[in-house]
Amino acid sequence: MFSVLQFFFRQRFLLITALLLAVLQLQSCNKPTEPDKPTIYPYKLTLEDASCTELWITIERDETINTIDTVKLLKDNNYYATYPVAEKKQTVYVDTLLPGKEYLFTLFKGEEQLSYVTTLKTLDTTSHNFTWQTFEFGEHSSSALYDVAIIDENNIWAVGEIYMKDSLGNYDHNAYNAVHWDGQKWELKRINMLSDCNPVIYPPLRTIWAFDNKKMAVCSGGSIGWFDGIGNITDCGIRPLLTGAINKLWGSSPNDLYAVGNGGNIAHWNGSSWKKIESGTSLDIFDIWGDKESQKQSEVICIASHLTTNLGKKVVKINGGSVEDITTKGLPWSLSGLWFIPKKRYYIAGDGLYYCKNLEDGWTRVTSLPSYYMTSIRGSNINDIFIVGAYGLLLHYNGFTWKSFQNTSYFNGAFGQIAIKDNRFIAVGSTVNGKAKILLGKR
């Protein structure tokens, strides 16, 4: 009897033990596991800027790293280049890419991955699809337009000299020195420049710069006018600083305007007075352009030469009240137009088109373009650039290819200046038969 009871209790004990073990095992299986901690990489890749075929990539590293690392950049899992990184932030340049395409970039040191896989995309191309309108003005003498400014698509000003006949059909020798586009039509205008330093009431106007529809600067060559679209206030303050006529204006604001011209003249307006800047050259300065860098400082550059005779050439960067010489290696002696985006691409036009990525480098000629003389270059972005010149030369760069529209505007004369804003383009010049000419394009 004792053996039977002992056997019964033993079996019961084993059953209860088995049940307890099963419950404990079930609880153990249901216990949540701790998630894996995400990998934190010491380097980060971000896009600083892009063109259609290039990327400027910022390599940023953790502040705890204080040694020089040699890192490998992989593009789409393939080796691209090796860089020494000694700073917290460093920009590297990647080229020979395709427009509007995404690429994968990763940093490695040996076999160790240093950054997340980062997707960066190039700019897409802009359209070559434009519609064109041409206009001519002038009924006698030699009419021409020398410069143009776009405020918006319904407010465009071009300046120069246009000679018309009066109501009796006689030659009127008081020139119209401007034309205005209101979105539908052009209207001839006369801007009064009469002052103590300018005895001519309606002189030909050489250049214009517009900040907005109420703040424009116009120039007859020897004096500046502050023009609000209706009335003009002539400023003679620049006159004593000049030894030659003003050719071009550029400014970032009404308190930051530059005037450049013949004899190496450079003057700066600070909102209250003009100051002369010594250029270091007696060559004629034909163009000036500026742009804002990431530090919100203006980078301003001028080009000087003699258009028809080899008397030298000069490229200068304005730094406050002084200038810094820029290399002219690779440039011809006849320079006429300039445009750039700081530290990305610099262009100079004249006897051909030339570019560089850094101002410390020499200049390279774009050999695939027509050989007509190039008078002006302007762009809205690195993938939207226009060039004009002799015999109706008109070229557009969409970031990947150049397209010629010369047949659209071919004529025996030349475009002298251009302006671009949004999807509106305008070129101004003259024909050999004494007409002022305008080409208006819309994308």
C-alpha positions in Angstrom: 0.0 0.0 0.0 2.8 2.4 0.9 4.5 1.7 -2.4 1.4 2.5 -4.3 0.9 5.9 -2.5 4.6 6.7 -2.9 4.4 6.0 -6.7 1.2 8.2 -6.9 2.8 11.2 -5.2 6.0 10.8 -7.2 4.0 10.9 -10.4 2.0 13.9 -9.3 5.2 15.7 -8.3 6.7 15.0 -11.7 3.5 16.3 -13.5 3.4 19.5 -11.5 7.1 20.1 -12.1 6.6 19.6 -15.8 3.7 22.0 -15.8 5.8 24.7 -13.9 8.7 24.2 -16.3 6.3 24.6 -19.3 4.8 27.8 -17.9 8.3 29.2 -17.1 9.5 28.4 -20.6 6.4 30.0 -22.2 6.9 33.2 -20.1 10.6 33.1 -21.2 9.6 32.9 -24.9 7.1 35.8 -24.5 9.6 38.1 -22.8 10.5 41.0 -25.2 14.0 41.1 -26.5 16.0 44.4 -26.5 16.2 45.9 -30.0 19.6 46.3 -31.7 21.0 49.8 -31.3 21.3 51.7 -34.6 24.7 52.2 -36.1 26.0 55.7 -35.6 28.5 56.7 -38.2 31.2 59.4 -37.6 30.8 61.0 -41.0 27.8 62.6 -42.8 27.4 63.4 -46.5 25.2 66.3 -47.6 24.6 68.1 -50.9 26.1 71.6 -51.1 25.2 72.3 -54.7 24.6 70.6 -58.0 24.7 71.2 -61.7 23.4 68.9 -64.4 26.7 67.0 -64.6 28.4 67.9 -61.3 27.8 67.6 -57.5 29.5 69.6 -54.7 29.3 67.3 -51.6 30.0 68.3 -48.1 31.8 65.8 -45.9 31.1 66.5 -42.2 32.7 64.6 -39.5 32.1 64.2 -35.7 33.8 66.7 -33.5 35.5 64.0 -31.5 37.7 63.2 -34.5 40.8 65.4 -34.4 43.2 63.5 -36.7 43.5 63.6 -40.5 41.5 60.7 -41.9 42.1 59.4 -45.4 38.6 58.4 -46.7 37.3 56.7 -49.8 34.2 58.0 -51.6 32.1 55.3 -53.2 29.7 56.2 -56.0 27.0 53.6 -56.6 29.1 51.1 -54.6 32.1 51.7 -56.9 35.3 53.5 -55.9 35.4 57.2 -57.0 38.2 59.0 -55.1 40.3 59.3 -52.0 40.4 62.4 -49.8 42.3 63.5 -46.8 39.9 65.1 -44.3 41.3 67.3 -41.6 38.4 69.8 -41.1 35.0 69.4 -39.6 33.5 70.3 -43.0 35.1 69.8 -46.4 33.6 70.1 -49.9 34.5 67.7 -52.6 33.7 67.9 -56.3 32.2 65.1 -58.4 31.8 65.4 -62.2 31.0 63.5 -65.4 27.5 62.7 -64.1 24.2 62.7 -66.0 21.4 65.2 -65.7 18.5 64.6 -63.3 19.9 61.3 -62.0 20.2 60.0 -58.5 23.5 58.6 -57.2 24.4 56.7 -54.1 27.5 57.8 -52.1 29.2 56.2 -49.1 32.4 56.9 -47.2 34.8 54.1 -46.2 38.2 53.9 -44.4 39.7 50.7 -45.5 36.8 48.2 -45.1 35.1 50.2 -42.3 32.0 52.1 -43.4 32.1 55.7 -42.1 28.8 57.2 -43.3 25.2 56.1 -44.2 24.5 55.4 -47.9 23.4 58.9 -49.1 21.3 59.6 -52.2 22.2 62.8 -54.1 20.7 64.0 -57.3 22.0 66.2 -60.2 20.0 69.1 -61.6 17.7 68.4 -64.5 18.3 70.3 -67.8 16.2 73.4 -68.6 14.2 73.5 -71.8 15.5 74.8 -75.1 11.9 75.5 -76.2 11.4 79.3 -76.7 9.1 81.4 -78.7 10.6 84.6 -80.2 9.5 88.1 -81.1 11.7 90.7 -82.8 11.3 94.5 -82.8 13.1 97.3 -84.6 13.1 101.0 -83.9 14.5 104.1 -85.7 13.6 106.2 -88.7 16.9 108.1 -89.3 20.5 108.4 -88.2 22.0 105.5 -86.3 19.7 104.0 -83.7 20.9 101.4 -81.2 20.1 99.9 -77.8 23.0 99.3 -75.4 21.6 97.7 -72.3 18.4 96.1 -70.8 16.9 95.3 -67.4 14.0 92.9 -66.7 11.9 93.8 -63.6 9.2 91.3 -64.4 7.6 89.9 -67.6 5.4 93.0 -67.8 8.0 95.6 -67.0 11.2 95.7 -69.1 13.4 98.7 -69.8 16.0 99.0 -72.6 18.2 102.0 -73.0 20.2 103.6 -75.9 19.4 106.1 -78.6 16.5 105.9 -81.0 15.9 108.6 -83.7 12.4 109.1 -85.0 10.6 111.6 -87.3 8.3 114.2 -85.8 4.6 114.6 -86.6 5.4 116.5 -89.8 7.8 113.9 -91.1 11.0 115.8 -90.3 14.0 114.3 -88.6 13.8 114.7 -84.8 17.3 114.9 -83.4 16.1 114.7 -79.8 16.7 111.0 -79.3 14.4 108.7 -77.4 16.9 107.1 -74.9 14.7 104.3 -73.6 11.9 101.9 -74.5 9.5 100.2 -72.1 7.7 96.9 -72.4 4.4 96.6 -70.5 3.7 93.0 -71.4 1.9 93.9 -74.6 3.9 96.5 -76.5 7.0 98.7 -76.5 6.7 102.4 -75.8 9.4 104.9 -76.7 10.6 107.0 -73.7 12.8 110.0 -73.0 14.6 110.1 -69.7 15.7 113.6 -68.7 19.4 113.7 -67.7 19.9 117.5 -67.8 22.0 118.7 -64.9 25.0 120.8 -64.0 27.3 118.0 -65.1 25.3 117.0 -68.2 24.2 119.7 -70.6 22.2 117.4 -72.9 18.6 116.9 -71.9 18.1 113.5 -73.6 21.5 112.0 -74.1 22.0 108.4 -75.3 22.0 106.1 -72.3 24.7 103.5 -72.1 23.6 101.2 -69.3 20.8 100.5 -66.8 20.6 98.5 -63.5 17.2 97.8 -61.9 16.6 96.9 -58.3 12.8 97.1 -58.6 10.3 99.1 -60.5 10.9 102.2 -58.4 14.6 102.0 -58.0 16.7 102.0 -61.1 20.1 103.5 -62.1 20.6 104.8 -65.6 23.8 106.2 -67.0 24.7 108.5 -69.9 28.4 107.7 -69.6 29.4 110.6 -67.4 26.6 110.9 -64.9 24.2 108.6 -63.0 20.4 109.1 -62.9 18.2 107.6 -60.1 15.1 106.7 -62.1 11.7 105.5 -60.6 10.0 104.7 -63.9 8.6 108.2 -64.3 11.0 110.8 -63.0 14.8 110.9 -62.8 17.1 112.6 -60.4 20.6 113.1 -61.8 23.6 112.4 -59.6 26.8 114.4 -60.5 28.7 113.0 -57.6 30.5 110.4 -59.7 31.7 112.8 -62.3 34.9 114.0 -60.6 36.0 110.4 -60.1 36.0 109.5 -63.8 38.7 109.6 -66.4 36.5 107.8 -69.0 32.9 107.0 -69.8 31.0 104.5 -67.7 30.1 101.2 -69.6 28.3 99.0 -67.1 26.5 99.0 -63.7 26.0 96.2 -61.2 24.7 96.2 -57.7 23.3 94.0 -54.9 21.1 96.7 -53.4 20.4 100.5 -53.7 23.2 100.9 -51.1 25.7 98.8 -53.0 26.2 99.8 -56.7 29.3 99.6 -58.8 30.0 101.6 -62.0 32.9 100.6 -64.4 34.1 102.0 -67.6 36.9 103.3 -69.9 40.4 104.0 -68.6 40.0 101.4 -65.9 37.4 103.3 -64.0 35.7 101.7 -61.0 33.4 103.6 -58.6 31.2 102.4 -55.7 28.0 103.8 -54.3 27.3 103.1 -50.6 23.9 104.7 -50.5 25.1 108.2 -49.8 28.3 108.9 -51.7 30.6 107.6 -54.5 34.1 106.4 -53.9 36.8 105.7 -56.5 38.4 102.2 -56.5 41.8 102.0 -58.2 41.7 99.1 -60.7 45.4 98.9 -61.5 44.8 99.2 -65.2 44.1 101.9 -67.8 42.4 99.4 -70.1 38.6 99.8 -70.7 36.4 97.8 -68.3 33.6 96.4 -70.4 31.6 94.3 -67.9 31.1 93.7 -64.3 29.1 90.9 -62.5 28.6 89.9 -58.9 26.8 87.3 -56.9 26.2 86.3 -53.3 28.3 83.6 -51.7 27.1 81.3 -48.9 28.5 83.8 -46.4 26.2 86.5 -47.8 29.2 88.4 -49.1 29.2 89.7 -52.7 31.9 88.4 -55.0 32.3 91.1 -57.7 34.6 90.7 -60.8 35.4 93.0 -63.7 37.0 92.3 -67.1 39.1 94.8 -69.1 40.7 94.8 -72.5 40.8 96.6 -75.8 38.3 95.0 -78.2 40.1 95.6 -81.5 43.8 95.8 -80.6 46.0 93.7 -78.4 46.9 96.1 -75.6 46.6 93.6 -72.9 43.8 92.1 -70.7 42.8 92.2 -67.1 40.5 90.3 -64.8 40.1 91.8 -61.3 38.1 90.9 -58.2 36.9 93.8 -56.1 37.6 93.3 -52.4 36.1 96.2 -50.5 38.0 99.3 -51.6 40.7 97.5 -53.5 41.1 94.9 -56.2 42.8 91.5 -56.6 44.2 90.4 -59.9 42.8 87.1 -61.3 44.8 84.9 -63.6 44.2 85.5 -67.3 46.1 82.3 -68.3 44.3 80.8 -71.4 42.2 84.0 -72.2 42.4 85.9 -75.5 43.2 89.6 -75.5 39.6 90.7 -76.5 37.2 90.3 -73.6 33.6 91.6 -73.6 31.2 89.7 -71.3 31.3 88.0 -67.9 29.0 85.9 -65.8 29.5 83.4 -62.9 28.2 81.6 -59.8 30.8 81.9 -57.1 33.1 78.8 -56.7 31.0 76.8 -59.1 31.6 78.2 -62.7 33.0 81.3 -64.1 32.5 82.3 -67.8 34.2 85.0 -69.9 33.1 85.8 -73.4 34.7 87.7 -76.3 36.9 86.1 -78.8 35.4 82.8 -77.8 33.9 81.4 -74.6 36.2 80.5 -71.6 35.4 79.0 -68.2 37.0 77.8 -65.0 35.8 76.3 -61.8 38.2 78.1 -59.5 39.7 81.6 -60.0 43.1 80.2 -59.1 43.0 77.9 -62.2 43.6 78.9 -65.8 40.8 79.4 -68.3 39.6 76.7 -70.8 38.0 77.5 -74.1 34.7 75.9 -75.1 35.7 74.7 -78.5 32.3 73.4 -79.7 30.7 76.8 -80.3 30.4 79.0 -83.4 33.3 81.4 -84.0 31.3 84.6 -84.2 32.4 87.3 -81.7 30.5 87.0 -78.4 29.5 90.3 -76.7 27.5 89.3 -73.7 26.8 86.3 -71.4 24.2 86.1 -68.7 22.5 83.2 -66.8 19.7 82.5 -64.3 21.4 79.4 -63.0 24.3 77.1 -64.0 21.8 75.2 -66.3 20.3 78.2 -68.0 22.8 80.4 -69.7 22.6 82.7 -72.8 25.3 84.2 -75.1 24.8 86.8 -77.8 27.1 88.4 -80.3 27.8 89.3 -83.9 25.4 88.5 -86.8 22.6 87.6 -84.4 24.6 85.0 -82.5 22.3 83.5 -79.9 23.3 80.4 -77.9 21.5 78.7 -75.0 23.0 76.2 -72.5 20.6 74.0 -70.7 23.1 72.5 -68.3 24.1 69.7 -70.7 24.0 70.9 -74.3 24.4 74.2 -76.2 21.7 75.1 -78.8 22.1 77.8 -81.4 19.1 80.1 -82.2 21.1 82.2 -84.6 18.8 81.4 -87.5 15.9 82.8 -85.4 17.5 86.2 -85.2 20.2 86.3 -87.9 20.8 89.8 -89.1 23.7 92.0 -90.3 24.5 93.6 -87.1 25.0 92.5 -83.5 23.4 92.0 -80.1 25.3 93.9 -77.5 23.6 93.0 -74.1 21.2 90.5 -72.7 19.1 90.0 -69.6 17.3 86.9 -68.2 14.7 86.5 -65.5 12.5 83.5 -64.8 11.5 82.3 -68.3 11.9 85.6 -70.0 15.0 86.4 -72.2 15.8 89.7 -74.0 18.7 90.8 -76.2 19.3 94.3 -77.5 21.6 95.7 -80.2 21.6 97.3 -83.6 21.6 96.6 -87.3 24.0 97.9 -89.9 21.2 100.0 -91.5 20.8 102.0 -88.4 17.9 100.3 -86.6 17.8 99.5 -82.9 16.9 95.8 -82.5 15.2 93.8 -79.7 14.8 90.0 -79.5 12.3 88.9 -76.9 12.1 85.2 -75.9 9.7 83.3 -73.7 10.0 79.7 -72.5 
